[in-house]
Amino acid sequence: MSAVVYELRQVRRARYAVAAVFAVHGAVTGSFATRVPWIQDHAGVGAGQLGLALAFPALGASLAMPLAGGISHRFGARNALRGLIALWTLALVLPSLAPNLLTLCLALFVYGGTAGMADVAMNALGVEVENRLGRSIMSGLHGMWSTGALIGSAAGTLAAHLGADARLHHLLAAVVLTAVGVGACGWVLDLQPAEDEEAPPRFALPPRSALLIGAIGFCAVFAEGASLDWSAVYLRDRLGTSAGLAAACTTGFTLTMAVARIAGDRVVDRFGSVRTVRASGVLAVLGGLLIVAGGRPAVAMTGFALMGLGIAVVVPLCFAAAGRSGPNPSQAIAGVATITYTSGLVAPSAIGGLAQVAGLVVSFGLVTVLACGLAAFAGVLRAGDRDRPKISPQPAAVPGPRS
């Protein structure tokens, strides 16, 4: 077997391993989300207190993400991801154990911090695999995250339907997901820093390129958070639909995003990151216009579906571009991830506050305006379209070692 063929097999195996880690990461999120009502009752907190507590995962993630680069530098990418994904899956148990608001906030802070660090580590490895394969895979990896979230949500829905104690449910889920995640990490690329490579600083401002790329991600995640949290409310309160139809709108939005992400890599390979995001922005704007101007449930639901289709591939492409935008991929990815997490934190409350003052139509008008930014500023993702050192079956094209 030639060295090139052997390396190609290793990279392909690493791709499936990273995809499994993405799915595990999503499954933890789905498992937690479905049991929030149980956790609220167990901790004895009201709606306002719960809203405060649910801000702590994003806060923890934003503060912890810059640490991921240093951990990967010290322990190597494979060991770092193995440890971080284990911390994340085991952190699933913590919120259901919290007996009051203070402990719930602390548990969710740790939960978010471990999520953020694992997120940066797995995206950095995903970008490296994409570089070596020479074709887009990041959209599909994020599609696997969405698939994992759906599986975790389905299992959580079943557990809630059966009246299972969330502490037992999350303990079992944590054990299974830890085993799967740690096992998959054994097949990811074992990247090690060069001997003369300095360790990244523990905390550092993201590079300017990451700020520009993060701005695109901010727009996409704002639209995603607004649609996920407010689409059902929009249909019920604005258009007078039943609770079941309103919930179906949110489910349709989620499924549209998952399908678009899984299929998105082929589109990116054919048209490139910039043109794909510009076209995605047009779809998202069209969806926003249907939401705002459409006075019927079917029109609004179509609008939310187009919104999901339009923003689905944007965040994966932001991570891919960040990973190629400078000499320190982990730092750039951490910067973009911090900005997008902040957007996810701000969006629901911003939509709610604006709706309180001017109505939900105006709120989604803001979402539509931000979606225009995807089409207008897609050029900052041009780093994602640079030539990548694709592994070739020809021996003369053997790339230099990176691990």
Salt bridges, closest charged atoms under 4 A:
GLU128 OE2 - ARG132 NE 2.85
GLU128 OE2 - ARG402 NH1 3.33
GLU130 OE2 - ARG324 NH2 2.05
GLU130 OE2 - ARG388 NH1 2.99
ASP165 OD2 - ARG167 NH2 2.73
ASP237 OD1 - ARG236 NE 2.80
